[in-house]
Amino acid sequence: MADGGPGSWQSRKSFSPLRTLVDLRTLVEEGLAWPLPPNRTLQPGRPRQLYRLIVEKLDKDAAGK
């Protein structure tokens, strides 16, 4: 996913909710993002999953190209 080739997140013009979820899970698997614990909300249903990008690793990866 991180190669920037056709079909990578860098070449896409728009994102569907499902594609975004898949991309975030891939970033977690590659160690470039962390899933955060859900916030407590008053609304019913499943809480949204938040993610934090690991900027230091992204900077190192970009510098290596």
PQR file of N, CA, C, O and H, with PARSE charges and radii, in Angstrom:
ATOM      1  N   MET A   1       0.815  -1.200   0.000 -0.4000 1.5000
ATOM      2  CA  MET A   1       0.000   0.000   0.000 -0.0000 2.0000
ATOM      3  C   MET A   1       0.851   1.255   0.000  0.5500 1.7000
ATOM      4  O   MET A   1       0.438   2.263  -0.572 -0.5500 1.4000
ATOM      5  N   ALA A   2       1.994   1.235   0.602 -0.4000 1.5000
ATOM      6  CA  ALA A   2       2.795   2.435   0.746 -0.0000 2.0000
ATOM      7  C   ALA A   2       3.655   2.738  -0.477  0.5500 1.7000
ATOM      8  O   ALA A   2       4.462   3.667  -0.435 -0.5500 1.4000
ATOM      9  H   ALA A   2       2.330   0.415   1.067  0.4000 1.0000
ATOM     10  N   ASP A   3       3.506   1.983  -1.564 -0.4000 1.5000
ATOM     11  CA  ASP A   3       4.379   2.186  -2.717 -0.0000 2.0000
ATOM     12  C   ASP A   3       3.980   3.361  -3.592  0.5500 1.7000
ATOM     13  O   ASP A   3       4.788   3.812  -4.404 -0.5500 1.4000
ATOM     14  H   ASP A   3       2.850   1.228  -1.599  0.4000 1.0000
ATOM     15  N   GLY A   4       2.770   3.871  -3.455 -0.4000 1.5000
ATOM     16  CA  GLY A   4       2.333   5.020  -4.244 -0.0000 2.0000
ATOM     17  C   GLY A   4       1.903   4.671  -5.647  0.5500 1.7000
ATOM     18  O   GLY A   4       1.631   5.567  -6.446 -0.5500 1.4000
ATOM     19  H   GLY A   4       2.114   3.505  -2.795  0.4000 1.0000
ATOM     20  N   GLY A   5       1.833   3.385  -5.972 -0.4000 1.5000
ATOM     21  CA  GLY A   5       1.443   2.947  -7.303 -0.0000 2.0000
ATOM     22  C   GLY A   5      -0.056   3.054  -7.520  0.5500 1.7000
ATOM     23  O   GLY A   5      -0.783   3.539  -6.653 -0.5500 1.4000
ATOM     24  H   GLY A   5       2.054   2.657  -5.323  0.4000 1.0000
ATOM     25  N   PRO A   6      -0.521   2.596  -8.689 -0.5600 1.5000
ATOM     26  CA  PRO A   6      -1.950   2.638  -8.981  0.2800 2.0000
ATOM     27  C   PRO A   6      -2.744   1.879  -7.921  0.5500 1.7000
ATOM     28  O   PRO A   6      -2.368   0.774  -7.528 -0.5500 1.4000
ATOM     29  N   GLY A   7      -3.822   2.463  -7.471 -0.4000 1.5000
ATOM     30  CA  GLY A   7      -4.654   1.834  -6.446 -0.0000 2.0000
ATOM     31  C   GLY A   7      -4.239   2.165  -5.029  0.5500 1.7000
ATOM     32  O   GLY A   7      -4.950   1.817  -4.087 -0.5500 1.4000
ATOM     33  H   GLY A   7      -4.128   3.360  -7.790  0.4000 1.0000
ATOM     34  N   SER A   8      -3.100   2.833  -4.848 -0.4000 1.5000
ATOM     35  CA  SER A   8      -2.690   3.203  -3.496 -0.0000 2.0000
ATOM     36  C   SER A   8      -3.490   4.423  -3.053  0.5500 1.7000
ATOM     37  O   SER A   8      -4.102   5.107  -3.874 -0.5500 1.4000
ATOM     38  H   SER A   8      -2.522   3.116  -5.614  0.4000 1.0000
ATOM     39  N   TRP A   9      -3.481   4.684  -1.766 -0.4000 1.5000
ATOM     40  CA  TRP A   9      -4.269   5.801  -1.248 -0.0000 2.0000
ATOM     41  C   TRP A   9      -3.757   7.131  -1.790  0.5500 1.7000
ATOM     42  O   TRP A   9      -4.520   8.094  -1.861 -0.5500 1.4000
ATOM     43  H   TRP A   9      -2.984   4.129  -1.100  0.4000 1.0000
ATOM     44  N   GLN A  10      -2.490   7.205  -2.172 -0.4000 1.5000
ATOM     45  CA  GLN A  10      -1.952   8.467  -2.662 -0.0000 2.0000
ATOM     46  C   GLN A  10      -2.479   8.820  -4.055  0.5500 1.7000
ATOM     47  O   GLN A  10      -2.498   9.994  -4.426 -0.5500 1.4000
ATOM     48  H   GLN A  10      -1.871   6.422  -2.115  0.4000 1.0000
ATOM     49  N   SER A  11      -2.905   7.819  -4.827 -0.4000 1.5000
ATOM     50  CA  SER A  11      -3.358   8.090  -6.187 -0.0000 2.0000
ATOM     51  C   SER A  11      -4.877   8.234  -6.288  0.5500 1.7000
ATOM     52  O   SER A  11      -5.393   8.538  -7.364 -0.5500 1.4000
ATOM     53  H   SER A  11      -2.890   6.866  -4.526  0.4000 1.0000
ATOM     54  N   ARG A  12      -5.598   8.020  -5.190 -0.4000 1.5000
ATOM     55  CA  ARG A  12      -7.060   8.100  -5.238 -0.0000 2.0000
ATOM     56  C   ARG A  12      -7.551   9.540  -5.135  0.5500 1.7000
ATOM     57  O   ARG A  12      -6.964  10.362  -4.431 -0.5500 1.4000
ATOM     58  H   ARG A  12      -5.179   7.773  -4.316  0.4000 1.0000
ATOM     59  N   LYS A  13      -8.640   9.831  -5.852 -0.4000 1.5000
ATOM     60  CA  LYS A  13      -9.236  11.168  -5.822 -0.0000 2.0000
ATOM     61  C   LYS A  13     -10.343  11.274  -4.777  0.5500 1.7000
ATOM     62  O   LYS A  13     -10.613  12.363  -4.271 -0.5500 1.4000
ATOM     63  H   LYS A  13      -9.116   9.164  -6.424  0.4000 1.0000
ATOM     64  N   SER A  14     -10.987  10.149  -4.449 -0.4000 1.5000
ATOM     65  CA  SER A  14     -12.049  10.175  -3.448 -0.0000 2.0000
ATOM     66  C   SER A  14     -11.977   8.898  -2.614  0.5500 1.7000
ATOM     67  O   SER A  14     -11.348   7.916  -3.010 -0.5500 1.4000
ATOM     68  H   SER A  14     -10.767   9.264  -4.860  0.4000 1.0000
ATOM     69  N   PHE A  15     -12.621   8.928  -1.470 -0.4000 1.5000
ATOM     70  CA  PHE A  15     -12.586   7.824  -0.531 -0.0000 2.0000
ATOM     71  C   PHE A  15     -13.995   7.457  -0.109  0.5500 1.7000
ATOM     72  O   PHE A  15     -14.775   8.331   0.270 -0.5500 1.4000
ATOM     73  H   PHE A  15     -13.132   9.725  -1.148  0.4000 1.0000
ATOM     74  N   SER A  16     -14.330   6.181  -0.168 -0.4000 1.5000
ATOM     75  CA  SER A  16     -15.595   5.717   0.392 -0.0000 2.0000
ATOM     76  C   SER A  16     -15.346   5.379   1.857  0.5500 1.7000
ATOM     77  O   SER A  16     -14.202   5.134   2.238 -0.5500 1.4000
ATOM     78  H   SER A  16     -13.697   5.471  -0.475  0.4000 1.0000
ATOM     79  N   PRO A  17     -16.387   5.359   2.687 -0.5600 1.5000
ATOM     80  CA  PRO A  17     -16.190   4.999   4.094  0.2800 2.0000
ATOM     81  C   PRO A  17     -15.541   3.620   4.263  0.5500 1.7000
ATOM     82  O   PRO A  17     -14.678   3.454   5.125 -0.5500 1.4000
ATOM     83  N   LEU A  18     -15.937   2.636   3.462 -0.4000 1.5000
ATOM     84  CA  LEU A  18     -15.356   1.304   3.578 -0.0000 2.0000
ATOM     85  C   LEU A  18     -13.890   1.306   3.157  0.5500 1.7000
ATOM     86  O   LEU A  18     -13.058   0.690   3.824 -0.5500 1.4000
ATOM     87  H   LEU A  18     -16.638   2.771   2.762  0.4000 1.0000
ATOM     88  N   ARG A  19     -13.562   1.985   2.067 -0.4000 1.5000
ATOM     89  CA  ARG A  19     -12.168   2.041   1.602 -0.0000 2.0000
ATOM     90  C   ARG A  19     -11.291   2.730   2.638  0.5500 1.7000
ATOM     91  O   ARG A  19     -10.152   2.319   2.862 -0.5500 1.4000
ATOM     92  H   ARG A  19     -14.238   2.485   1.526  0.4000 1.0000
ATOM     93  N   THR A  20     -11.815   3.777   3.268 -0.4000 1.5000
ATOM     94  CA  THR A  20     -11.069   4.482   4.300 -0.0000 2.0000
ATOM     95  C   THR A  20     -10.791   3.559   5.471  0.5500 1.7000
ATOM     96  O   THR A  20      -9.682   3.564   6.006 -0.5500 1.4000
ATOM     97  H   THR A  20     -12.740   4.111   3.085  0.4000 1.0000
ATOM     98  N   LEU A  21     -11.766   2.772   5.878 -0.4000 1.5000
ATOM     99  CA  LEU A  21     -11.592   1.832   6.979 -0.0000 2.0000
ATOM    100  C   LEU A  21     -10.521   0.794   6.638  0.5500 1.7000
ATOM    101  O   LEU A  21      -9.674   0.472   7.470 -0.5500 1.4000
ATOM    102  H   LEU A  21     -12.667   2.768   5.444  0.4000 1.0000
ATOM    103  N   VAL A  22     -10.565   0.281   5.426 -0.4000 1.5000
ATOM    104  CA  VAL A  22      -9.563  -0.697   4.986 -0.0000 2.0000
ATOM    105  C   VAL A  22      -8.171  -0.066   4.997  0.5500 1.7000
ATOM    106  O   VAL A  22      -7.213  -0.687   5.460 -0.5500 1.4000
ATOM    107  H   VAL A  22     -11.253   0.543   4.750  0.4000 1.0000
ATOM    108  N   ASP A  23      -8.054   1.153   4.495 -0.4000 1.5000
ATOM    109  CA  ASP A  23      -6.758   1.837   4.468 -0.0000 2.0000
ATOM    110  C   ASP A  23      -6.237   2.088   5.884  0.5500 1.7000
ATOM    111  O   ASP A  23      -5.047   1.906   6.144 -0.5500 1.4000
ATOM    112  H   ASP A  23      -8.832   1.657   4.120  0.4000 1.0000
ATOM    113  N   LEU A  24      -7.113   2.504   6.800 -0.4000 1.5000
ATOM    114  CA  LEU A  24      -6.678   2.727   8.180 -0.0000 2.0000
ATOM    115  C   LEU A  24      -6.208   1.432   8.822  0.5500 1.7000
ATOM    116  O   LEU A  24      -5.200   1.424   9.528 -0.5500 1.4000
ATOM    117  H   LEU A  24      -8.079   2.652   6.589  0.4000 1.0000
ATOM    118  N   ARG A  25      -6.919   0.344   8.589 -0.4000 1.5000
ATOM    119  CA  ARG A  25      -6.496  -0.949   9.147 -0.0000 2.0000
ATOM    120  C   ARG A  25      -5.146  -1.372   8.574  0.5500 1.7000
ATOM    121  O   ARG A  25      -4.329  -1.959   9.284 -0.5500 1.4000
ATOM    122  H   ARG A  25      -7.738   0.350   8.015  0.4000 1.0000
ATOM    123  N   THR A  26      -4.906  -1.079   7.295 -0.4000 1.5000
ATOM    124  CA  THR A  26      -3.617  -1.398   6.685 -0.0000 2.0000
ATOM    125  C   THR A  26      -2.505  -0.568   7.311  0.5500 1.7000
ATOM    126  O   THR A  26      -1.415  -1.082   7.564 -0.5500 1.4000
ATOM    127  H   THR A  26      -5.570  -0.602   6.719  0.4000 1.0000
ATOM    128  N   LEU A  27      -2.769   0.712   7.562 -0.4000 1.5000
ATOM    129  CA  LEU A  27      -1.769   1.559   8.224 -0.0000 2.0000
ATOM    130  C   LEU A  27      -1.447   1.035   9.619  0.5500 1.7000
ATOM    131  O   LEU A  27      -0.292   1.084  10.043 -0.5500 1.4000
ATOM    132  H   LEU A  27      -3.654   1.129   7.356  0.4000 1.0000
ATOM    133  N   VAL A  28      -2.451   0.533  10.339 -0.4000 1.5000
ATOM    134  CA  VAL A  28      -2.214  -0.059  11.660 -0.0000 2.0000
ATOM    135  C   VAL A  28      -1.335  -1.295  11.531  0.5500 1.7000
ATOM    136  O   VAL A  28      -0.399  -1.471  12.311 -0.5500 1.4000
ATOM    137  H   VAL A  28      -3.389   0.494   9.995  0.4000 1.0000
ATOM    138  N   GLU A  29      -1.620  -2.148  10.560 -0.4000 1.5000
ATOM    139  CA  GLU A  29      -0.816  -3.358  10.352 -0.0000 2.0000
ATOM    140  C   GLU A  29       0.633  -3.020  10.007  0.5500 1.7000
ATOM    141  O   GLU A  29       1.545  -3.753  10.391 -0.5500 1.4000
ATOM    142  H   GLU A  29      -2.380  -2.005   9.926  0.4000 1.0000
ATOM    143  N   GLU A  30       0.854  -1.924   9.291 -0.4000 1.5000
ATOM    144  CA  GLU A  30       2.195  -1.507   8.910 -0.0000 2.0000
ATOM    145  C   GLU A  30       2.894  -0.722  10.016  0.5500 1.7000
ATOM    146  O   GLU A  30       4.052  -0.333   9.861 -0.5500 1.4000
ATOM    147  H   GLU A  30       0.113  -1.329   8.980  0.4000 1.0000
ATOM    148  N   GLY A  31       2.203  -0.485  11.130 -0.4000 1.5000
ATOM    149  CA  GLY A  31       2.793   0.246  12.242 -0.0000 2.0000
ATOM    150  C   GLY A  31       2.827   1.743  12.041  0.5500 1.7000
ATOM    151  O   GLY A  31       3.591   2.437  12.713 -0.5500 1.4000
ATOM    152  H   GLY A  31       1.262  -0.801  11.256  0.4000 1.0000
ATOM    153  N   LEU A  32       2.011   2.263  11.124 -0.4000 1.5000
ATOM    154  CA  LEU A  32       1.989   3.698  10.842 -0.0000 2.0000
ATOM    155  C   LEU A  32       0.825   4.429  11.495  0.5500 1.7000
ATOM    156  O   LEU A  32       0.709   5.649  11.372 -0.5500 1.4000
ATOM    157  H   LEU A  32       1.391   1.700  10.578  0.4000 1.0000
ATOM    158  N   ALA A  33      -0.035   3.696  12.188 -0.4000 1.5000
ATOM    159  CA  ALA A  33      -1.170   4.302  12.898 -0.0000 2.0000
ATOM    160  C   ALA A  33      -1.510   3.439  14.102  0.5500 1.7000
ATOM    161  O   ALA A  33      -1.245   2.237  14.112 -0.5500 1.4000
ATOM    162  H   ALA A  33       0.059   2.705  12.288  0.4000 1.0000
ATOM    163  N   TRP A  34      -2.095   4.056  15.106 -0.4000 1.5000
ATOM    164  CA  TRP A  34      -2.559   3.351  16.293 -0.0000 2.0000
ATOM    165  C   TRP A  34      -4.060   3.527  16.425  0.5500 1.7000
ATOM    166  O   TRP A  34      -4.555   4.647  16.300 -0.5500 1.4000
ATOM    167  H   TRP A  34      -2.311   5.033  15.098  0.4000 1.0000
ATOM    168  N   PRO A  35      -4.805   2.446  16.677 -0.5600 1.5000
ATOM    169  CA  PRO A  35      -6.220   2.621  17.015  0.2800 2.0000
ATOM    170  C   PRO A  35      -6.313   3.165  18.439  0.5500 1.7000
ATOM    171  O   PRO A  35      -5.638   2.671  19.342 -0.5500 1.4000
ATOM    172  N   LEU A  36      -7.134   4.164  18.632 -0.4000 1.5000
ATOM    173  CA  LEU A  36      -7.317   4.771  19.947 -0.0000 2.0000
ATOM    174  C   LEU A  36      -8.546   4.178  20.623  0.5500 1.7000
ATOM    175  O   LEU A  36      -9.461   3.713  19.943 -0.5500 1.4000
ATOM    176  H   LEU A  36      -7.682   4.566  17.898  0.4000 1.0000
ATOM    177  N   PRO A  37      -8.578   4.188  21.958 -0.5600 1.5000
ATOM    178  CA  PRO A  37      -9.778   3.696  22.637  0.2800 2.0000
ATOM    179  C   PRO A  37     -10.969   4.603  22.323  0.5500 1.7000
ATOM    180  O   PRO A  37     -10.803   5.812  22.160 -0.5500 1.4000
ATOM    181  N   PRO A  38     -12.166   4.023  22.240 -0.5600 1.5000
ATOM    182  CA  PRO A  38     -13.338   4.845  21.903  0.2800 2.0000
ATOM    183  C   PRO A  38     -13.680   5.832  23.014  0.5500 1.7000
ATOM    184  O   PRO A  38     -13.484   5.556  24.197 -0.5500 1.4000
ATOM    185  N   ASN A  39     -14.194   6.982  22.606 -0.4000 1.5000
ATOM    186  CA  ASN A  39     -14.688   7.976  23.563 -0.0000 2.0000
ATOM    187  C   ASN A  39     -16.041   7.532  24.081  0.5500 1.7000
ATOM    188  O   ASN A  39     -16.810   6.893  23.363 -0.5500 1.4000
ATOM    189  H   ASN A  39     -14.354   7.206  21.645  0.4000 1.0000
ATOM    190  N   ARG A  40     -16.330   7.869  25.322 -0.4000 1.5000
ATOM    191  CA  ARG A  40     -17.657   7.565  25.869 -0.0000 2.0000
ATOM    192  C   ARG A  40     -18.636   8.603  25.341  0.5500 1.7000
ATOM    193  O   ARG A  40     -18.416   9.806  25.479 -0.5500 1.4000
ATOM    194  H   ARG A  40     -15.706   8.388  25.906  0.4000 1.0000
ATOM    195  N   THR A  41     -19.721   8.125  24.733 -0.4000 1.5000
ATOM    196  CA  THR A  41     -20.717   9.033  24.168 -0.0000 2.0000
ATOM    197  C   THR A  41     -22.084   8.693  24.739  0.5500 1.7000
ATOM    198  O   THR A  41     -22.303   7.604  25.269 -0.5500 1.4000
ATOM    199  H   THR A  41     -19.899   7.147  24.621  0.4000 1.0000
ATOM    200  N   LEU A  42     -22.993   9.643  24.619 -0.4000 1.5000
ATOM    201  CA  LEU A  42     -24.352   9.434  25.086 -0.0000 2.0000
ATOM    202  C   LEU A  42     -25.244   8.844  24.005  0.5500 1.7000
ATOM    203  O   LEU A  42     -26.364   8.419  24.290 -0.5500 1.4000
ATOM    204  H   LEU A  42     -22.815  10.528  24.188  0.4000 1.0000
ATOM    205  N   GLN A  43     -24.765   8.815  22.779 -0.4000 1.5000
ATOM    206  CA  GLN A  43     -25.594   8.305  21.688 -0.0000 2.0000
ATOM    207  C   GLN A  43     -25.554   6.773  21.669  0.5500 1.7000
ATOM    208  O   GLN A  43     -24.538   6.172  22.020 -0.5500 1.4000
ATOM    209  H   GLN A  43     -23.855   9.161  22.547  0.4000 1.0000
ATOM    210  N   PRO A  44     -26.645   6.156  21.264 -0.5600 1.5000
ATOM    211  CA  PRO A  44     -26.661   4.688  21.199  0.2800 2.0000
ATOM    212  C   PRO A  44     -25.861   4.171  20.004  0.5500 1.7000
ATOM    213  O   PRO A  44     -25.561   4.916  19.071 -0.5500 1.4000
ATOM    214  N   GLY A  45     -25.530   2.914  20.050 -0.4000 1.5000
ATOM    215  CA  GLY A  45     -24.845   2.285  18.921 -0.0000 2.0000
ATOM    216  C   GLY A  45     -23.364   2.106  19.172  0.5500 1.7000
ATOM    217  O   GLY A  45     -22.838   2.431  20.237 -0.5500 1.4000
ATOM    218  H   GLY A  45     -25.773   2.309  20.808  0.4000 1.0000
ATOM    219  N   ARG A  46     -22.728   1.587  18.173 -0.4000 1.5000
ATOM    220  CA  ARG A  46     -21.302   1.307  18.259 -0.0000 2.0000
ATOM    221  C   ARG A  46     -20.506   2.608  18.209  0.5500 1.7000
ATOM    222  O   ARG A  46     -20.772   3.459  17.360 -0.5500 1.4000
ATOM    223  H   ARG A  46     -23.156   1.322  17.309  0.4000 1.0000
ATOM    224  N   PRO A  47     -19.534   2.776  19.107 -0.5600 1.5000
ATOM    225  CA  PRO A  47     -18.737   4.015  19.077  0.2800 2.0000
ATOM    226  C   PRO A  47     -17.809   4.042  17.866  0.5500 1.7000
ATOM    227  O   PRO A  47     -17.397   2.996  17.366 -0.5500 1.4000
ATOM    228  N   ARG A  48     -17.488   5.240  17.403 -0.4000 1.5000
ATOM    229  CA  ARG A  48     -16.579   5.394  16.274 -0.0000 2.0000
ATOM    230  C   ARG A  48     -15.169   5.029  16.711  0.5500 1.7000
ATOM    231  O   ARG A  48     -14.768   5.298  17.844 -0.5500 1.4000
ATOM    232  H   ARG A  48     -17.823   6.090  17.809  0.4000 1.0000
ATOM    233  N   GLN A  49     -14.422   4.413  15.802 -0.4000 1.5000
ATOM    234  CA  GLN A  49     -13.030   4.071  16.073 -0.0000 2.0000
ATOM    235  C   GLN A  49     -12.155   5.214  15.593  0.5500 1.7000
ATOM    236  O   GLN A  49     -12.228   5.613  14.431 -0.5500 1.4000
ATOM    237  H   GLN A  49     -14.747   4.194  14.883  0.4000 1.0000
ATOM    238  N   LEU A  50     -11.336   5.736  16.476 -0.4000 1.5000
ATOM    239  CA  LEU A  50     -10.422   6.807  16.134 -0.0000 2.0000
ATOM    240  C   LEU A  50      -9.018   6.236  15.955  0.5500 1.7000
ATOM    241  O   LEU A  50      -8.670   5.224  16.565 -0.5500 1.4000
ATOM    242  H   LEU A  50     -11.277   5.412  17.420  0.4000 1.0000
ATOM    243  N   TYR A  51      -8.219   6.887  15.119 -0.4000 1.5000
ATOM    244  CA  TYR A  51      -6.859   6.447  14.850 -0.0000 2.0000
ATOM    245  C   TYR A  51      -5.915   7.625  14.983  0.5500 1.7000
ATOM    246  O   TYR A  51      -6.302   8.769  14.743 -0.5500 1.4000
ATOM    247  H   TYR A  51      -8.502   7.709  14.624  0.4000 1.0000
ATOM    248  N   ARG A  52      -4.686   7.351  15.363 -0.4000 1.5000
ATOM    249  CA  ARG A  52      -3.647   8.366  15.413 -0.0000 2.0000
ATOM    250  C   ARG A  52      -2.517   7.934  14.501  0.5500 1.7000
ATOM    251  O   ARG A  52      -1.972   6.841  14.654 -0.5500 1.4000
ATOM    252  H   ARG A  52      -4.372   6.422  15.559  0.4000 1.0000
ATOM    253  N   LEU A  53      -2.161   8.798  13.542 -0.4000 1.5000
ATOM    254  CA  LEU A  53      -1.040   8.506  12.660 -0.0000 2.0000
ATOM    255  C   LEU A  53       0.263   8.703  13.416  0.5500 1.7000
ATOM    256  O   LEU A  53       0.384   9.623  14.225 -0.5500 1.4000
ATOM    257  H   LEU A  53      -2.604   9.686  13.417  0.4000 1.0000
ATOM    258  N   ILE A  54       1.221   7.856  13.161 -0.4000 1.5000
ATOM    259  CA  ILE A  54       2.536   7.971  13.779 -0.0000 2.0000
ATOM    260  C   ILE A  54       3.396   8.784  12.824  0.5500 1.7000
ATOM    261  O   ILE A  54       4.019   8.243  11.910 -0.5500 1.4000
ATOM    262  H   ILE A  54       1.123   7.109  12.504  0.4000 1.0000
ATOM    263  N   VAL A  55       3.418  10.084  13.050 -0.4000 1.5000
ATOM    264  CA  VAL A  55       4.034  11.034  12.129 -0.0000 2.0000
ATOM    265  C   VAL A  55       5.532  10.774  11.995  0.5500 1.7000
ATOM    266  O   VAL A  55       6.086  10.919  10.905 -0.5500 1.4000
ATOM    267  H   VAL A  55       2.912  10.523  13.792  0.4000 1.0000
ATOM    268  N   GLU A  56       6.194  10.394  13.085 -0.4000 1.5000
ATOM    269  CA  GLU A  56       7.631  10.164  13.018 -0.0000 2.0000
ATOM    270  C   GLU A  56       7.961   9.077  12.002  0.5500 1.7000
ATOM    271  O   GLU A  56       8.921   9.213  11.244 -0.5500 1.4000
ATOM    272  H   GLU A  56       5.744  10.277  13.971  0.4000 1.0000
ATOM    273  N   LYS A  57       7.183   8.004  11.977 -0.4000 1.5000
ATOM    274  CA  LYS A  57       7.435   6.925  11.029 -0.0000 2.0000
ATOM    275  C   LYS A  57       7.082   7.355   9.611  0.5500 1.7000
ATOM    276  O   LYS A  57       7.755   6.956   8.661 -0.5500 1.4000
ATOM    277  H   LYS A  57       6.403   7.893  12.594  0.4000 1.0000
ATOM    278  N   LEU A  58       6.036   8.162   9.456 -0.4000 1.5000
ATOM    279  CA  LEU A  58       5.664   8.646   8.130 -0.0000 2.0000
ATOM    280  C   LEU A  58       6.776   9.544   7.580  0.5500 1.7000
ATOM    281  O   LEU A  58       7.116   9.456   6.400 -0.5500 1.4000
ATOM    282  H   LEU A  58       5.489   8.486  10.228  0.4000 1.0000
ATOM    283  N   ASP A  59       7.348  10.415   8.437 -0.4000 1.5000
ATOM    284  CA  ASP A  59       8.433  11.297   8.009 -0.0000 2.0000
ATOM    285  C   ASP A  59       9.660  10.499   7.581  0.5500 1.7000
ATOM    286  O   ASP A  59      10.288  10.825   6.574 -0.5500 1.4000
ATOM    287  H   ASP A  59       7.072  10.487   9.395  0.4000 1.0000
ATOM    288  N   LYS A  60      10.008   9.458   8.336 -0.4000 1.5000
ATOM    289  CA  LYS A  60      11.163   8.628   7.987 -0.0000 2.0000
ATOM    290  C   LYS A  60      10.937   7.899   6.680  0.5500 1.7000
ATOM    291  O   LYS A  60      11.855   7.775   5.869 -0.5500 1.4000
ATOM    292  H   LYS A  60       9.497   9.193   9.155  0.4000 1.0000
ATOM    293  N   ASP A  61       9.700   7.406   6.462 -0.4000 1.5000
ATOM    294  CA  ASP A  61       9.384   6.692   5.237 -0.0000 2.0000
ATOM    295  C   ASP A  61       9.465   7.640   4.034  0.5500 1.7000
ATOM    296  O   ASP A  61       9.981   7.266   2.981 -0.5500 1.4000
ATOM    297  H   ASP A  61       8.954   7.506   7.121  0.4000 1.0000
ATOM    298  N   ALA A  62       8.958   8.857   4.191 -0.4000 1.5000
ATOM    299  CA  ALA A  62       8.978   9.835   3.098 -0.0000 2.0000
ATOM    300  C   ALA A  62      10.410  10.273   2.796  0.5500 1.7000
ATOM    301  O   ALA A  62      10.747  10.514   1.637 -0.5500 1.4000
ATOM    302  H   ALA A  62       8.539   9.162   5.046  0.4000 1.0000
ATOM    303  N   ALA A  63      11.246  10.379   3.811 -0.4000 1.5000
ATOM    304  CA  ALA A  63      12.623  10.812   3.613 -0.0000 2.0000
ATOM    305  C   ALA A  63      13.449   9.730   2.911  0.5500 1.7000
ATOM    306  O   ALA A  63      14.432  10.037   2.237 -0.5500 1.4000
ATOM    307  H   ALA A  63      10.972  10.183   4.753  0.4000 1.0000
ATOM    308  N   GLY A  64      13.052   8.473   3.069 -0.4000 1.5000
ATOM    309  CA  GLY A  64      13.787   7.375   2.471 -0.0000 2.0000
ATOM    310  C   GLY A  64      13.520   7.202   0.992  0.5500 1.7000
ATOM    311  O   GLY A  64      14.223   6.433   0.336 -0.5500 1.4000
ATOM    312  H   GLY A  64      12.254   8.223   3.617  0.4000 1.0000
ATOM    313  N   LYS A  65      12.528   7.889   0.441 -0.4000 1.5000
ATOM    314  CA  LYS A  65      12.172   7.736  -0.980 -0.0000 2.0000
ATOM    315  C   LYS A  65      12.861   8.752  -1.832  0.5500 1.7000
ATOM    316  O   LYS A  65      12.675   8.766  -3.049 -0.5500 1.4000
ATOM    317  H   LYS A  65      11.957   8.513   0.975  0.4000 1.0000
TER
END
